[in-house]
Amino acid sequence: MTATRVDLDAIRRLPKAVLHDHLDGGLRPATVVELAAAVGHTLPTTDPDELAAWYFDAANSGDLVRYIATFEHTLAVMQTREGLLRTAEEYVLDLAADGVVYAEVRYAPELNTKGGLAMSEVVETVQEGLAAGMAKAAAAGTPVRVGTLLCGMRMFDRVREAADLAVAFRDAGVVGFDIAGAEDGFPPADHLAAFEHLRRENVPFTIHAGEAHGLPSIHQALQVCGAQRIGHGVRITEDIVDGKLGRLAGWVRDRRVALEMCPTSNLQTGAATSIAEHPITALKDLGFRVTLNTDNRLVSGTTMTREMSLLVEEAGWSVEDLRTVTVNALKSAFIPFDERKALIEDVVLPGYAL
């Protein structure tokens, strides 16, 4: 098949799927300003445009720990029922406006309990907000299916509690689980009991690995903990020499383990040096199941349209490449097979028939 260059004006209209996107990293700047005023939280600036620029600049440190620290201000406005409802609903509407037809949103409910909400109440409230957003998007003719991944914070002690909530809410919009937070020094096997519990209960999970820490992190996530996908995974390239795959890289490719890759975010945290040289392109060409994701839309100043456009402009991607990563994402989504198949055949493939 001859590769087709895609008109950049058409990218926003393409159907998209995102598997790795944090709720607390994707708020609207104006919403942060308004909610911060309501709860008395002091921001670096109260001008929405300046706040958006502050986030992007603060996150461009090349350090994952400093990148994570930018979440102080978004989390501060997500401690009340009103704040959670609004941010969850707007999250969905912003995805729909960007052409996203399927998304998995992740967040750690333990980080939203400072206002007195229990973790279970946080989950219930976020699901209510997401449902409201999906209803409005559908009514506007831009439907988007959003599933939730609950996160445990790998450096704290409530991971099993979050896993229990993923089991409890699996029929109420929660489709899977993850652990998040500082990767280096906090190996996934520290929470092996939580992952064993999820496997017993048939709840799928992904694990942040291979970003701030290398191949041992990926190996442990897959072979010890049993993850079905890997969050980021850019450092799998350390097991590939001159195009030859080592045993771990071969396992990941041959068993179609999805890599949730986030180019702009990886540049900010120092896991990659440029869009042109980001591992997503080489891994795609080697046959890995790579997926394209935003990670944190506010913090990284990005959207799915922007991530696609950057790969087209700087890495030479074609419309076929964009279609491939979109189909890859849906093939590895944590929803039933028939729903994945319908989205691919009825929505995505027709949408890429430019």
Buried (B, 14 or more C-beta within 10 A) or exposed (E): EEEBEBEEEEBBEBBBBBBBBBBBBBBBBBBBBBBBEEBEBEBBEEBBEBBBBBBBEBBBBEBBEBBBEBBEBBBBBBBBBBBBBBBBBBBBBBBBBBBBBBBBBBBBBBBBBEBEBEBBBBBBBBBBBBBBBBEBBEEEEBBBBBBBBBBBBBBBEBBBBBBBBBBBBBEEBBBBBBBBBBBEEBBBEBBBEBBEBBBEEEBBBBBBBBBBBBBEBBBBBBEEBBBBBBBBBBBBBBBBEEEEBEEBBEBBBEEEBBBBBBBBBBBBBBBBEEBEEBBBBBBBEBEBBBBBBBBBBBBBBBBBBBBBBBBBEBBEBBBEBBBBBBBBBBBBBBBEEEBBEBBBEEBBBEBBEE
